Amino acid sequence: MGCADRSCFDLTQHAKHSGIKLVAEKRLSEPRVVDVAEIQIDKNAIGKQFKKDAKLLVPYFEKLTTADVDEFEKRLKSSSAE
């Protein structure tokens, strides 16, 4: 038995054949630019390197904000320049 979530496929097919967009839109007075930073965690690599401490590191990385990531990136760049 398979239980598939078909909602996206079904709505896409309906929109394609009916010519009606099935999306919500909100017009903004001016465009917004939003920076999004996401850390992609390689849990296998972290586990191999840090063993039992990996359980502490993964949740820490998952909670980092964009500002935290920017600061971390700055530190990496400055330390590699030295």
Helices and strands as residue ranges (DSSP letters): H 7-18, H 43-50, G 51-53, H 54-62, H 66-81
